[in-house]
């Protein structure tokens, strides 16, 4: 696979080179020069396969030419050794639970893949360790930290906005120490993301510190996220190959939905996508016909989606060659207020005895608005549950007292000491830490 920057002024790159760099030299994000079109028999052959087998088949098609034969089979069995079930709510709606991995969030798919391929992609040329920079609005930090924890020759810096991630999310990455440094930024997620990009823009720092990224700005985070869309599609169309699906994707930095749209471009049949956001709705505004206008993010109870300038919007544009009309025609979206999100959490539990986290609740609400429209009236809606509800126990206890048990792997973190380092929202302060 050859990749090109979304800003089209950087040299072509191999997959390994793109993973190593994280961002392209011109500040853009890497995308395939051409998204491969996979034949119908490839897709039909996945319907009886496990998640690791589906992952192996996808990776071999996309990037197998850069790795040894058999490598992705072993990687997939190690990295994706957990389920992603679709739990039905009613005859038109299922919840794709992506929180059965070690950090209880969908980011485990991307981070566990990345932690395994990174050492094969980036090699230190100066004897210094590789430095992974990651901005997080919640779950990315935990997945990346756990993925790279105690990996020889790698150090990871996790930037997160002060007071804007849940306490249990914070403890998943800010209590580890060792080669993981949690950096508490006095600002928003967008500030964290900006700082990371500013550091990457300085070529001397890239070389000195062997920098790479583990956000969804890195193509190695995006490709493995296609796996669970394809696995859900394979499961839900096994007995009805013509079944139509709409994936409803709670979205913040928009890497998750971009991965799904890429799978559709590769030929996965009979699928549509709808994004769900909170008050940070710059992409839904764009999809409704307005100009794309990034703005400062605002804090909500679905904090992982508190992104005012989503990086992956560039990738969505690139998939459509800058044709905004075509992008708007394929992808739809809507936003949900905090007040309505709280109501949906209660309603879903009352109707289906199902505890939906605040992010999942936004997806359920958006699907309930869309499913009666003519375009979707014959589709089965698959709402992505991006994180375990216990990670947002404060909100869940307010709406469903006593209904959500905290898994042991989270409960043991409550009394652990935070080891984060506070900085102002300035790149110079991160550089000093590096």
C-alpha positions in Angstrom: 0.0 0.0 0.0 1.3 3.4 -0.9 0.1 6.4 1.1 -0.1 10.1 0.5 -0.7 13.1 2.7 -4.2 14.6 2.8 -2.5 17.9 2.0 -0.8 16.4 -1.1 2.6 18.1 -0.7 4.6 15.3 0.9 6.4 12.4 -0.8 4.6 9.0 -1.2 5.1 6.7 1.7 5.0 3.0 2.5 2.8 1.8 5.4 5.8 1.3 7.6 7.1 4.8 6.8 3.7 6.4 7.5 3.4 4.6 10.9 6.9 5.6 11.8 6.3 9.3 11.0 2.7 9.5 12.4 2.0 12.7 10.6 3.1 13.6 7.1 5.9 16.2 6.8 3.5 18.7 5.4 1.2 18.4 8.5 -1.4 16.2 6.7 -2.6 12.7 7.6 -1.7 9.6 5.6 -4.3 8.0 3.4 -4.0 5.3 0.7 -3.3 6.6 -2.7 -6.0 4.3 -3.8 -8.4 2.5 -1.5 -8.4 -1.1 -2.8 -11.6 -2.6 -4.1 -12.0 -6.1 -2.7 -14.1 -8.6 -4.7 -17.5 -10.0 -3.6 -16.1 -13.4 -2.9 -13.6 -11.9 -0.4 -16.5 -10.4 1.6 -18.7 -13.5 1.4 -15.7 -15.6 2.6 -15.6 -13.7 5.9 -19.1 -14.7 7.0 -18.0 -17.8 8.9 -14.8 -16.4 10.3 -13.7 -15.3 13.7 -12.5 -11.7 14.5 -8.8 -12.7 14.4 -9.3 -14.4 11.0 -11.2 -11.4 9.6 -8.4 -9.2 10.9 -5.7 -11.4 9.3 -7.5 -11.4 5.9 -8.0 -7.6 5.9 -4.4 -6.8 6.9 -3.0 -9.2 4.3 -5.0 -7.5 1.6 -4.0 -4.0 2.7 -0.5 -4.1 4.0 0.6 -7.8 3.7 3.3 -6.9 1.2 5.4 -5.1 3.9 5.4 -7.9 6.4 6.5 -11.6 6.6 4.0 -14.2 5.5 2.0 -15.4 8.5 2.8 -12.4 10.7 -0.7 -11.0 10.8 -2.2 -14.3 11.8 -0.1 -14.4 15.0 -0.7 -10.7 15.6 -4.4 -10.9 15.3 -4.7 -13.9 17.6 -2.7 -12.0 20.3 -4.2 -8.5 19.8 -7.8 -9.4 19.3 -8.3 -12.1 21.9 -11.7 -10.7 23.1 -15.2 -10.6 21.7 -17.2 -7.7 20.1 -20.8 -9.0 20.3 -23.8 -7.3 18.9 -26.5 -7.2 21.6 -30.0 -6.8 20.3 -32.3 -4.2 21.9 -35.2 -4.5 19.6 -35.9 -5.9 16.0 -34.3 -2.8 14.4 -31.5 -2.0 16.8 -28.4 -3.8 18.1 -25.5 -2.5 20.2 -22.0 -3.4 19.0 -20.1 -3.8 22.3 -16.5 -2.7 21.7 -15.5 -2.6 25.4 -14.5 -6.2 26.1 -10.8 -5.6 25.7 -8.3 -4.9 28.5 -9.1 -1.2 28.9 -12.8 -1.6 28.3 -13.0 0.7 25.2 -12.9 0.4 21.4 -9.5 2.0 21.4 -8.0 -1.4 22.4 -8.4 -2.6 18.7 -6.2 0.2 17.4 -3.7 0.5 20.3 -3.0 -3.3 20.6 -2.3 -3.5 16.9 -0.1 -0.4 16.9 2.0 -1.5 19.9 2.9 -4.7 18.0 3.7 -3.2 14.6 5.4 -0.1 15.8 8.8 -1.8 16.6 8.8 -3.2 13.1 8.1 0.2 11.5 10.2 2.7 13.4 13.8 2.0 14.4 15.9 4.4 16.4 18.8 5.7 14.5 20.5 7.6 17.4 20.4 5.1 20.2 17.5 7.0 21.9 14.1 5.3 22.6 11.1 5.8 20.4 8.8 8.5 21.7 5.1 8.1 21.3 3.0 11.3 21.6 -0.7 10.9 22.2 -3.5 13.4 22.9 -6.6 11.9 24.5 -10.1 13.0 25.4 -10.6 9.9 27.4 -10.2 6.3 26.2 -7.2 6.6 23.8 -4.9 7.4 26.7 -5.7 4.1 28.5 -5.5 2.0 25.4 -2.2 3.4 24.3 -0.7 3.4 27.8 -1.6 -0.3 28.3 -0.4 -1.2 24.9 3.0 0.3 25.2 3.5 -0.2 29.0 7.0 -1.6 29.7 7.7 -2.1 25.9 11.4 -2.0 25.6 12.8 1.0 23.7 9.6 3.0 23.8 8.4 5.8 26.0 4.9 7.3 25.7 3.6 10.7 26.6 -0.2 10.9 27.1 -1.6 14.5 27.0 -5.0 15.0 28.4 -7.1 18.0 29.4 -7.2 18.8 33.1 -10.5 18.0 34.7 -12.1 16.9 31.4 -11.7 13.1 31.5 -13.5 10.8 34.0 -11.6 9.9 37.2 -11.4 6.2 36.2 -10.3 7.0 32.7 -7.5 9.2 34.1 -6.4 6.4 36.5 -6.1 3.9 33.7 -3.1 5.8 32.2 -2.0 8.3 34.9 -1.1 5.7 37.6 1.3 3.5 35.6 4.6 5.3 35.5 7.6 3.4 34.2 7.8 4.3 30.5 4.4 6.0 30.5 4.2 9.8 31.3 0.8 11.3 31.8 0.8 15.0 31.0 -2.1 17.0 32.4 -2.7 20.0 30.1 -4.4 23.1 31.5 -6.7 23.4 28.5 -9.0 21.4 26.2 -8.5 18.3 24.1 -8.0 20.5 21.1 -5.1 22.2 23.0 -3.6 18.8 23.6 -3.9 17.8 19.9 -2.5 21.2 18.8 0.5 20.8 21.0 1.3 17.3 19.6 1.0 18.6 16.1 3.2 21.6 16.8 5.9 19.3 18.2 5.7 17.0 15.2 6.1 20.0 12.9 9.6 20.6 14.2 11.9 18.3 12.1 14.8 18.6 14.6 12.6 17.3 17.4 11.3 14.4 15.2 14.9 13.2 14.6 16.2 13.9 18.1 13.4 12.1 20.0 12.4 9.5 17.3 8.8 10.8 17.5 5.7 9.0 16.4 2.0 9.3 17.3 -0.6 6.9 18.6 -3.6 9.0 18.1 -6.0 8.2 15.2 -3.9 10.6 13.2 -1.6 7.6 12.8 -2.8 5.3 10.0 -1.9 2.3 12.2 -4.7 3.2 14.5 -7.2 3.5 11.7 -6.7 0.3 9.8 -7.4 -2.1 12.7 -10.6 -0.2 13.5 -12.1 -1.6 10.3 -12.0 -5.1 11.8 -15.0 -4.7 14.1 -17.2 -3.2 11.4 -16.5 -6.1 9.1 -16.9 -8.6 11.9 -20.3 -7.2 12.8 -21.4 -7.1 9.2 -20.3 -10.8 8.7 -22.2 -11.9 11.8 -25.4 -10.0 11.0 -25.6 -11.0 7.3 -24.7 -14.6 7.8 -28.3 -15.8 7.5 -29.4 -13.0 5.2 -26.7 -11.9 2.7 -28.8 -9.0 1.5 -29.5 -7.5 4.9 -28.8 -3.7 5.0 -27.0 -2.2 8.0 -26.6 1.3 9.2 -23.7 1.8 11.7 -24.3 4.7 14.1 -21.0 5.9 15.4 -20.5 8.2 18.4 -17.8 10.5 17.2 -15.2 12.9 18.5 -12.0 13.0 16.5 -13.8 11.1 13.7 -11.2 8.3 13.3 -13.7 5.6 14.2 -16.3 6.5 11.5 -13.5 7.1 9.0 -12.4 3.5 9.4 -15.9 2.4 8.7 -16.3 4.5 5.7 -13.0 3.1 4.4 -14.4 -0.4 4.7 -17.4 0.7 2.7 -15.2 2.1 0.0 -13.3 -1.2 -0.1 -16.6 -2.9 -1.1 -18.3 -4.1 2.1 -21.8 -4.3 0.8 -25.1 -2.8 1.9 -23.8 -0.5 4.7 -24.5 3.1 5.6 -23.0 5.3 8.3 -24.4 8.0 10.7 -22.4 9.9 13.2 -23.6 11.0 16.6 -22.0 13.8 18.5 -22.7 15.9 21.6 -22.7 19.7 21.6 -19.4 19.6 19.7 -21.1 19.3 16.4 -18.9 20.9 13.7 -19.2 17.8 11.5 -23.0 17.4 11.7 -23.2 21.1 10.9 -21.1 20.5 7.8 -23.1 17.4 6.8 -26.3 19.5 6.9 -24.8 21.9 4.3 -23.0 24.5 6.3 -19.3 25.4 6.1 -16.9 23.3 8.1 -16.1 25.7 11.0 -13.9 24.3 13.8 -14.3 26.0 17.1 -13.2 25.5 20.7 -14.6 22.4 22.3 -17.1 22.5 25.2 -17.2 20.0 28.1 -20.1 17.5 28.1 -21.0 14.3 30.0 -19.8 12.3 26.9 -16.3 13.6 27.2 -14.5 11.4 24.7 -16.4 13.3 22.0 -15.5 16.7 23.3 -13.5 17.7 20.1 -14.0 21.0 18.4 -11.5 20.4 15.5 -11.6 16.8 14.5 -8.3 15.7 12.8 -9.9 13.0 10.7 -12.2 15.3 8.9 -9.3 15.7 6.5 -9.4 12.0 5.8 -13.1 12.0 5.2 -12.6 14.8 2.6 -9.7 12.8 1.0 -11.9 9.7 0.6 -14.2 11.7 -1.5 -11.5 13.7 -3.4 -12.7 16.9 -1.8 -16.2 16.4 -3.2 -18.3 17.7 -0.3 -21.6 16.9 -2.0 -20.7 13.3 -2.3 -19.5 13.1 1.3 -22.7 14.7 2.5 -24.7 12.3 0.4 -23.1 9.2 1.9 -22.5 10.3 5.6 -25.2 11.7 7.8 -25.1 12.9 11.4 -26.8 14.6 14.3 -26.1 15.9 17.8 -27.6 15.1 21.2 -27.7 17.4 24.3 -26.5 16.4 27.7 -30.1 16.6 29.0 -31.4 14.3 26.3 -28.5 11.9 26.7 -29.4 11.5 30.4 -33.0 10.8 29.5 -32.0 8.2 27.0 -29.7 6.4 29.5 -32.8 6.1 31.8 -35.2 5.1 29.0 -33.0 2.4 27.5 -32.5 0.8 30.9 -36.2 0.9 31.6 -37.2 -0.5 28.2 -34.4 -3.1 27.6 -32.6 -3.5 31.0 -29.4 -2.2 29.2 -27.0 0.2 30.7 -25.7 2.5 27.9 -22.7 4.8 28.6 -23.3 8.5 27.7 -21.6 8.0 24.3 -23.6 4.9 23.4 -26.8 6.8 24.5 -26.1 9.5 21.9 -25.9 6.8 19.2 -29.1 5.2 20.3 -30.9 8.5 20.3 -29.7 9.5 16.8 -30.7 6.1 15.4 -34.2 6.5 16.9 -34.4 9.8 15.0 -33.2 8.4 11.7 -34.6 4.8 11.5 -38.1 5.9 10.3 -36.8 7.9 7.4 -37.3 6.4 4.0 -33.5 6.0 3.4 -33.1 3.8 6.6 -36.5 2.2 7.0 -35.3 -1.3 5.8 -32.0 -1.1 7.7 -30.9 -2.7 10.9 -29.2 -0.1 13.1 -25.9 -1.1 14.7 -25.0 1.4 17.5 -21.3 1.3 18.5 -20.9 1.1 22.3 -17.5 2.6 22.5 -16.8 2.2 26.2 -18.0 0.3 29.3 -20.5 2.4 31.3 -18.5 1.9 34.5 -15.9 4.2 33.0 -18.4 7.0 33.5 -19.7 5.8 36.8 -20.4 9.4 38.1 -23.0 10.0 35.4 -24.3 6.4 35.5 -24.9 6.6 39.3 -26.8 9.9 38.8 -29.2 8.3 36.3 -29.2 4.6 37.3 -28.2 4.3 40.9 -26.7 1.0 41.7 -27.3 -0.5 38.2 -23.7 -0.5 37.0 -21.1 -2.6 38.7 -17.5 -1.5 38.4 -15.3 -4.3 36.9 -12.4 -5.4 39.1 -9.8 -4.1 36.7 -11.3 -0.6 37.2 -12.1 -0.9 40.9 -8.5 -1.5 41.8 -7.4 1.8 40.3 -9.5 4.0 42.6 -6.9 4.2 45.3 -3.9 4.3 43.1 -1.7 7.5 43.2 -1.9 9.8 40.1 1.6 10.4 38.6 0.6 13.0 36.0 2.7 16.1 35.3 0.9 19.4 34.9 1.8 21.8 32.1 0.3 24.9 30.5 -1.3 24.5 27.0 2.0 25.3 25.3 4.3 23.2 23.1 7.4 24.5 24.8 6.4 22.9 28.0 6.0 19.5 26.4 9.3 19.9 24.6 11.0 20.6 28.0 9.5 17.3 29.3 10.7 15.4 26.3 
